[in-house]
Amino acid sequence: NNGREVGMDEEGTMTTTSSSLYPTTSFLPNSMPDSFFTSPSHDGLKNNIRSWSLGAGKRGSEETMEGDRMIEVEESDAWETSLKMKQRPYLSRAITRMIAKEREKRPQKIAKVFKELEKAEDPLWFQVLFEAKEALKQEAESGPMIYSGILSQPDLFTAAVKHVSNVIAGPDMVNPIIQATTIQNLFETNMTEEDKKTIAMDAMGCAVRKPSNEGEVMRVILFNTGFHALVAHRLSHRLWQQGRKSLAHYIQSLVSSRLSCDIHPGAKIGGGIYLSAGAGVVIGETAVVGDDVAILQSVTLGGTGKNKGDRHPKIGQGVILQDSCAVLGNIVVGDGAVVTAKSIVLKEVPKYARVSGVPAKVKSYRVNKGPVADDFYGRDFSTNLKSGFDGWKAEWLEDDMRQVVLKAFEGYGGEGKDN
């Protein structure tokens, strides 16, 4: 588009798109063997699909990839093309910046990093540590915070729960009933392995979708209040399921008072959630939120006040709930739907619909309805974790970057001796 060639800029950015809410990774038709092609799912987020959910505001056109040029296509076509994108594991922007910087002068450094990445037992945590070390190079004064929060921790789960415990019950609290160390112990003794994977998914989902995080999970762990509220809710929900309701409510009250985010411990929330700032968000007891949902600030998933029992909304997979919207009552918001800012939803929302207004009405559809979209949202998301957790291969990189890394491997025998 506009005569630009595809490649990396000085910041390590491969391509750009014009999505109105999320960045969207371009589709490279011939860069990988067919075995790497698959329809993205919740597992697609695990593998760093930057976003297949086009935003709600812009109709017109989106940019996508064809050969070596950027072209403009209709939004619905771009959305369906994104369903065919290759899955790629999470790759930190800190690493892409390093590739852009060192590709000519020190390709051996690139080879070394990717050799270590491919050998890493936990590729995601390896990249978080890399982000932390790179941040220290740029801002040495941040050393104590980064060391205590990231570099001294054994894994992502421990780093996240220790930091969240200090956020909601830290030393600045006056006479806390439960100390931060006790809350951290509650995390460690009550959270399941699936909970730990879900927290990692939430961190990646936020890193990928929120521009201010600059594509780095480290920044999410340390600074994103929406992520902090979500992690704390996962503890309170687990306690609620165990019948420890008073303790669950106490954790909820801490989050509400410290982060201004009120999520009832009984609410069921899927994985890969992007909870923006958390401020003003209210989610009721019987609400159910699917995977890959984006919840922006001041969203309410509440009741009408007229019913008891199951009285809160049921939000499908991949839904976008924009700023200050409200969904009220035991109604379903279909998969892939968008509720625009400040809308009030009182009736069920069809799949892929954009709704707006007070009360909200269907204004348009964000994708051509059909089997491709239904396959994307209709799958079972409780599948095994993909390679973003279990292993990492340079062959999964985008085409231009992949060639740089493989060339570095070839030139330095994969050892990457860094001088």
PyMOL commands that set and color helices and strands:
alter all, ss='L'
color gray80, all
select helices_A, chain A and resi 34-36+42-46+75-82+93-102+107-119+123-138+140-151+156-169+180-190+193-209+211-213+217-223+225-241+245-259+371-378+387-390+394-396+399-411
alter helices_A, ss='H'
color red, helices_A
select strands_A, chain A and resi 61-66+69-74+262-263+268-269+274-275+282-283+288-289+294-295+300-302+314-315+320-321+326-328+332-333+338-339+344-345+353-356+361-365
alter strands_A, ss='S'
color yellow, strands_A
deselect
rebuild
show_as cartoon
